[in-house]
Amino acid sequence: MSSEETAPAEDPTVVELAAQIANLGTSISDAKKANQPKEEWDPLLQQMLALKVQYKELTGKDFGQPKQKEENEPKKPKGENNEEASDKNKEKRAKKAAEKAAKEEKKRKQREEREAREREKLEKLASAADKESHLFGDSPMVQSANKSEGGVNRWTKIGDLAEDMEGQTVLVRGHLHTSRGVGKGAFVLLRSSLFTVQCVAFESADIPPAMIKYMTNVPVESIIDVCGILTIPEKPVEGATQSNVEIQVKSYHCVHKATAPMPFQMEDACRPDTVRESDVGAYDHEANKSDSEGGRVGQETRLDHRWIDLRTPANQSIFRVQSMVCTLFREYLLSQDFVEIHTPKLLSGASEGGADVFTLDYFGKPACLSMSPQLHKQMAAACGGFERVFEIGPVFRAENSNTRRHLCEFTGLDLEMAIMEHYDEVLDVIGDLFVYMFDGLKERCGRELERVREQHGFEDLEYLRKTLKIDYATGCKLLREAGVAQDDYDDLSTENEKKLGDIVKEKYKTDFFIMDKYPLAVRPFYTMPDPNNPKLSNSYDIFIRGQEILSGAQRIHEPALLEERARAWGIDVATISSYLDAFRNGALPHGGGGIGMERVVMLYLGLPNIRKSSMFPRDPRRLAP
């Protein structure tokens, strides 16, 4: 701000006023550049005009008015012969100066008249708000200063509003989704989590015009308290989940006003997908910015402002489904005598002997973040006497994989259990676990599944009551029969996994299956070799819609064989000595698996990108918010 725009330095009140005006001007300018509708930044304009009035009252001049030159300061002549200018030129200059002065005077009077009108309008609104603050206005900040009679029970959840409550007075709170003025009335859509309700007010003896104006000028996404009578409209309200009721507003108060410009409109963020994205292959961050012309909000723009993106009904539903996946996982395993454990995520060496770990300094010693709870859950189940354990916790992978299904941090659903004679005991538990989870999602999340389907259309998952199991060689054979080159001892590519999923779906009518007996060379060092074929292993993967969501195996419980396999992998045995020592005092035969929670949610809902099923995803290029 220039020295001409600031008040005298010795008056801190005026300096503070000038700073507030300048800040408001910047906010208004930013809102205009972002093409925000006037109703969103008009309250800032009104506030700025009121402050300018105060500024003039204190300083005697308009904010931003440049210093006037001294009246007696002579104008410097232009050119050497200016003193000999003709009388005609002098008259022209005098006429132009007079015209300019007249224009400036006219502008000054118009400005003063405009400011007077705005001041009068603000005074009227302020007066109305003071007199009718019980009807509308900004609520005091919630600072837990007091508790009202009835407390939280005074409010009704928007999702609970129903026809059998007709005639009741209700108080609801939610985000202002939309507002519009129609004649002398206001229509407001209020949103809370998955639910929306229409609120209506018209000018009357009880509803003053100032209240209607206030309702239509509050910025969208502000937090609003509405009190009113619940009524049944003549026809269902389009666009509202509580379509068979609406609220006739009695009072309308803003609990917290949204002041920052919206990075995108909620209507755009809620639009149904028009083009189906691929769910495999590379992920292009730049290509996933917003499309300003088509109104499409790109994935990266959503993630940059995730706190807003999470408000969409689809996202509210996705993460409620995610919560239920963890709930059902825990429920079933507890019912099968599993014990929930919590293992450390700071390790002195790579948890699976790989190089893809995040390293850090641990008080002068090298350490890394756990890329799996594998070693510790084995210690607990097979060596520590718990026999059946599970964990829900973070997993870290320092893989520079910019794909649609990889993250650098995800939530692992891990389990480990002792076996008596065959790893099929583990597969029976896992198969029944997933059937329990799939059934539970259908029974408990029907509403959420439909809200996801409205934006991201998907087909219901097909699965068998007894989970299909095929071996790796059979899977490779099915691919070759379909014309796909696949050797029995080569690892499956992502594309071949997808193709195999399609083949299995067509042949066996299931999106969910188990495949075991993988080549030993493509499995971790602690995987038990197949006793009948040294090139194979007692390992397995589980697939949903042709993508792997669980990897597991029977583990080696003999320390000598563990050392042999570790060296075959090039692992320094000294770095896993505590793990090896755990098996030297008696260890139960055991097996288990690790599930990627975000990938389960992604594939169950048919989402094309794992970033949609991770609340705050971490990939090689994203570390915020």
LINVENBEL-V689878 format. One record per residue. N is the residue number from 1. PSI is psi in whole degrees, 0 to 359 (NA if undefined). D_FIRST is the distance of its C-alpha to the first C-alpha in Angstrom with 1 decimal. Layout:
<<N PSI D_FIRST> <N PSI D_FIRST>>
This chain:
<<1 135 0.0> <2 163 3.8> <3 332 6.7> <4 334 8.2> <5 343 6.3> <6 154 7.2> <7 172 10.9> <8 138 13.4> <9 335 13.3> <10 352 16.9> <11 93 16.4> <12 332 15.5> <13 315 16.3> <14 324 13.7> <15 318 11.0> <16 320 12.4> <17 315 12.6> <18 320 8.9> <19 318 8.4> <20 318 11.5> <21 315 10.6> <22 318 7.6> <23 318 10.2> <24 320 12.9> <25 320 11.4> <26 317 11.3> <27 318 14.8> <28 317 16.1> <29 318 15.0> <30 320 16.8> <31 320 19.7> <32 318 20.2> <33 327 20.2> <34 5 22.8> <35 35 24.8> <36 144 25.0> <37 152 27.0> <38 327 25.3> <39 340 27.1> <40 326 25.2> <41 356 21.7> <42 321 22.7> <43 325 22.7> <44 322 19.0> <45 315 18.5> <46 319 20.8> <47 320 19.1> <48 318 15.6> <49 321 17.6> <50 320 19.3> <51 324 16.3> <52 324 15.0> <53 314 18.5> <54 320 18.3> <55 316 15.1> <56 324 17.1> <57 326 20.1> <58 326 18.6> <59 341 16.6> <60 9 18.9> <61 161 16.3> <62 148 14.6> <63 130 11.1> <64 359 9.1> <65 125 12.2> <66 156 12.1> <67 137 14.3> <68 139 17.9> <69 150 20.0> <70 137 23.0> <71 325 25.8> <72 5 28.4> <73 118 26.4> <74 142 28.8> <75 137 27.8> <76 135 28.7> <77 146 31.7> <78 118 31.6> <79 155 34.7> <80 331 37.7> <81 19 39.7> <82 325 37.0> <83 337 39.2> <84 17 42.0> <85 148 40.2> <86 156 42.4> <87 330 42.3> <88 315 41.8> <89 322 38.6> <90 320 37.4> <91 319 38.3> <92 315 36.4> <93 322 33.2> <94 320 33.6> <95 316 34.3> <96 320 31.2> <97 321 29.1> <98 318 30.8> <99 318 30.3> <100 318 26.6> <101 322 26.3> <102 318 28.4> <103 316 26.3> <104 320 23.1> <105 320 25.1> <106 316 26.4> <107 320 23.0> <108 316 21.9> <109 319 25.1> <110 320 24.8> <111 317 21.3> <112 320 22.7> <113 318 25.8> <114 316 24.0> <115 324 21.9> <116 319 25.2> <117 316 26.9> <118 320 24.4> <119 319 24.5> <120 320 28.3> <121 315 28.4> <122 321 26.3> <123 321 28.5> <124 316 31.6> <125 318 30.6> <126 319 29.7> <127 317 33.0> <128 319 34.9> <129 322 33.4> <130 317 34.4> <131 330 37.8> <132 33 38.4> <133 338 36.5> <134 343 39.9> <135 320 39.7> <136 166 36.2> <137 182 32.7> <138 128 30.7> <139 153 33.0> <140 153 32.1> <141 136 31.2> <142 107 34.4> <143 19 34.8> <144 36 38.6> <145 328 38.7> <146 170 41.9> <147 134 44.4> <148 164 45.8> <149 128 49.5> <150 333 50.4> <151 221 47.5> <152 338 46.7> <153 351 49.9> <154 331 48.2> <155 144 46.4> <156 136 48.3> <157 138 47.5> <158 322 46.7> <159 344 49.3> <160 353 51.9> <161 127 51.6> <162 167 54.9> <163 329 57.3> <164 359 59.4> <165 10 56.6> <166 134 56.6> <167 348 56.0> <168 149 54.5> <169 126 51.2> <170 151 48.9> <171 122 45.5> <172 156 43.7> <173 141 40.4> <174 179 38.7> <175 141 35.8> <176 105 35.0> <177 307 36.4> <178 157 36.1> <179 144 35.9> <180 145 36.8> <181 136 37.6> <182 106 41.0> <183 238 41.8> <184 26 41.7> <185 169 41.8> <186 135 39.7> <187 124 40.9> <188 137 39.3> <189 119 40.4> <190 138 39.9> <191 135 40.5> <192 117 41.6> <193 248 42.7> <194 354 45.3> <195 148 45.7> <196 150 44.2> <197 145 45.3> <198 136 44.5> <199 135 43.4> <200 140 44.0> <201 141 43.2> <202 148 44.1> <203 135 43.5> <204 187 46.4> <205 333 47.4> <206 343 46.0> <207 103 42.9> <208 158 40.5> <209 324 38.4> <210 329 35.2> <211 319 36.5> <212 316 37.0> <213 319 33.5> <214 315 32.2> <215 324 34.4> <216 352 33.2> <217 350 29.5> <218 133 29.4> <219 144 27.9> <220 153 30.7> <221 1 31.6> <222 158 30.6> <223 124 33.5> <224 140 35.6> <225 126 38.6> <226 130 41.0> <227 134 44.1> <228 183 46.8> <229 130 50.3> <230 125 51.5> <231 167 53.3> <232 119 55.0> <233 163 53.7> <234 324 56.1> <235 155 55.4> <236 144 53.6> <237 117 49.8> <238 138 48.7> <239 357 46.1> <240 137 46.7> <241 323 48.8> <242 66 50.1> <243 343 51.2> <244 5 54.1> <245 162 52.1> <246 163 49.0> <247 125 47.3> <248 110 47.3> <249 133 44.2> <250 324 44.6> <251 153 41.3> <252 112 38.1> <253 139 35.5> <254 116 32.5> <255 320 32.9> <256 124 29.8> <257 131 27.3> <258 122 26.1> <259 335 22.4> <260 146 21.8> <261 144 22.8> <262 130 26.4> <263 338 27.0> <264 161 30.3> <265 141 32.3> <266 326 35.1> <267 321 37.5> <268 321 37.0> <269 339 37.4> <270 0 40.7> <271 140 42.2> <272 149 45.7> <273 132 46.2> <274 336 47.4> <275 131 48.2> <276 118 50.1> <277 156 48.6> <278 145 50.9> <279 11 51.3> <280 167 52.3> <281 183 51.0> <282 153 47.7> <283 121 44.4> <284 108 41.7> <285 316 38.2> <286 323 36.4> <287 348 38.8> <288 28 38.1> <289 174 34.5> <290 151 34.0> <291 101 35.4> <292 330 32.9> <293 316 35.6> <294 356 38.4> <295 10 36.4> <296 132 37.8> <297 112 35.8> <298 159 36.7> <299 319 37.9> <300 321 35.1> <301 320 32.4> <302 314 34.4> <303 329 34.7> <304 333 31.0> <305 51 30.5> <306 327 34.0> <307 335 33.2> <308 317 32.8> <309 327 35.6> <310 344 38.0> <311 346 37.9> <312 147 40.0> <313 323 43.6> <314 315 44.9> <315 322 42.9> <316 322 43.8> <317 318 47.4> <318 316 47.3> <319 346 46.3> <320 323 48.7> <321 317 51.4> <322 316 50.3> <323 319 50.7> <324 327 54.1> <325 314 55.2> <326 321 54.6> <327 314 56.4> <328 322 59.4> <329 312 59.6> <330 315 59.7> <331 310 62.1> <332 314 64.7> <333 324 64.8> <334 323 65.1> <335 343 68.0> <336 25 69.6> <337 26 69.6> <338 153 66.5> <339 130 64.5> <340 132 60.7> <341 170 59.5> <342 114 56.2> <343 158 56.2> <344 150 53.8> <345 356 51.1> <346 120 50.9> <347 156 53.8> <348 349 55.2> <349 172 56.2> <350 131 55.8> <351 339 57.2> <352 18 59.2> <353 9 59.5> <354 174 57.0> <355 349 54.2> <356 63 51.6> <357 154 50.2> <358 118 46.9> <359 156 47.5> <360 165 45.9> <361 125 46.6> <362 86 48.5> <363 48 48.6> <364 356 49.7> <365 145 52.0> <366 140 51.4> <367 174 51.0> <368 164 50.0> <369 142 49.0> <370 130 52.0> <371 4 52.7> <372 145 55.5> <373 14 57.1> <374 306 60.4> <375 321 61.9> <376 325 61.2> <377 330 62.4> <378 315 65.6> <379 318 66.0> <380 313 65.6> <381 310 67.9> <382 329 70.6> <383 334 70.6> <384 357 69.2> <385 3 71.6> <386 336 69.2> <387 315 70.7> <388 117 68.2> <389 158 64.5> <390 162 61.2> <391 144 57.5> <392 111 54.3> <393 172 51.5> <394 147 48.9> <395 138 50.2> <396 131 48.3> <397 117 49.1> <398 54 47.3> <399 125 48.4> <400 63 46.2> <401 105 47.4> <402 72 45.0> <403 179 47.3> <404 358 47.4> <405 8 49.6> <406 142 48.4> <407 156 45.9> <408 341 45.2> <409 129 45.5> <410 174 47.6> <411 123 49.7> <412 135 53.4> <413 99 56.2> <414 146 58.9> <415 152 62.5> <416 141 65.5> <417 150 69.1> <418 147 72.5> <419 157 75.1> <420 315 78.9> <421 340 80.1> <422 144 77.8> <423 350 74.1> <424 336 74.8> <425 321 74.5> <426 316 70.8> <427 327 70.5> <428 317 72.3> <429 314 69.8> <430 318 66.8> <431 314 68.3> <432 327 68.9> <433 312 65.4> <434 323 63.7> <435 319 66.0> <436 318 65.1> <437 315 61.4> <438 317 61.7> <439 317 63.9> <440 321 61.5> <441 319 58.5> <442 321 60.5> <443 323 61.7> <444 344 58.5> <445 30 55.6> <446 316 56.9> <447 316 54.0> <448 321 51.5> <449 322 53.4> <450 324 53.3> <451 324 49.5> <452 317 49.2> <453 328 51.7> <454 324 49.8> <455 319 46.9> <456 85 48.7> <457 135 52.3> <458 157 54.9> <459 144 58.7> <460 142 60.2> <461 133 61.3> <462 133 65.1> <463 158 66.9> <464 152 70.5> <465 322 71.8> <466 113 73.4> <467 132 70.8> <468 137 72.0> <469 127 72.5> <470 158 73.4> <471 168 73.7> <472 319 71.7> <473 322 74.7> <474 319 75.0> <475 317 71.3> <476 322 71.7> <477 318 74.9> <478 322 73.2> <479 316 70.5> <480 322 73.2> <481 335 75.2> <482 6 72.1> <483 15 71.9> <484 129 69.2> <485 121 69.9> <486 116 69.8> <487 150 71.9> <488 340 73.2> <489 8 71.7> <490 147 68.3> <491 150 65.2> <492 134 63.9> <493 165 60.8> <494 319 58.3> <495 320 59.6> <496 327 63.2> <497 315 62.2> <498 316 60.8> <499 319 63.9> <500 322 66.2> <501 319 64.4> <502 319 65.1> <503 314 68.7> <504 320 69.2> <505 316 67.7> <506 321 70.1> <507 321 73.1> <508 358 72.7> <509 45 70.3> <510 142 67.8> <511 355 64.2> <512 123 64.8> <513 164 67.2> <514 141 68.1> <515 127 69.1> <516 183 70.8> <517 53 72.7> <518 156 69.8> <519 137 70.6> <520 328 70.5> <521 341 68.5> <522 13 65.4> <523 160 65.3> <524 162 64.0> <525 334 66.4> <526 8 67.4> <527 132 68.8> <528 126 72.6> <529 154 74.5> <530 126 76.9> <531 342 80.4> <532 346 82.0> <533 106 79.7> <534 346 77.9> <535 349 75.4> <536 174 74.2> <537 162 72.6> <538 60 72.8> <539 169 69.2> <540 155 67.7> <541 154 64.5> <542 139 63.7> <543 143 62.2> <544 126 60.4> <545 40 60.1> <546 13 61.0> <547 141 58.4> <548 132 59.2> <549 351 57.9> <550 137 60.2> <551 132 61.8> <552 181 64.6> <553 167 68.0> <554 137 70.8> <555 156 69.7> <556 129 71.9> <557 1 73.2> <558 119 75.5> <559 324 73.7> <560 317 75.9> <561 324 74.9> <562 315 71.3> <563 317 71.4> <564 314 73.1> <565 325 70.6> <566 316 67.6> <567 325 69.0> <568 332 69.6> <569 358 65.9> <570 23 65.2> <571 132 63.8> <572 113 64.3> <573 330 66.5> <574 332 65.2> <575 346 61.8> <576 27 63.4> <577 321 66.0> <578 327 65.1> <579 312 65.3> <580 319 68.7> <581 331 70.0> <582 338 69.4> <583 3 72.1> <584 354 74.7> <585 31 75.7> <586 120 76.7> <587 138 74.4> <588 142 75.0> <589 141 75.0> <590 167 71.8> <591 173 69.3> <592 202 66.0> <593 163 62.9> <594 130 59.2> <595 137 57.4> <596 109 53.8> <597 314 52.5> <598 326 49.7> <599 324 52.2> <600 313 54.7> <601 315 52.1> <602 312 51.0> <603 325 54.5> <604 320 55.9> <605 1 53.2> <606 31 53.5> <607 147 49.9> <608 354 49.1> <609 130 46.6> <610 340 46.8> <611 339 43.0> <612 340 43.7> <613 10 45.9> <614 124 43.8> <615 313 41.2> <616 79 38.8> <617 149 40.5> <618 113 40.5> <619 180 41.5> <620 342 41.1> <621 4 37.6> <622 125 36.3> <623 12 35.5> <624 158 33.0> <625 NA 32.3>>
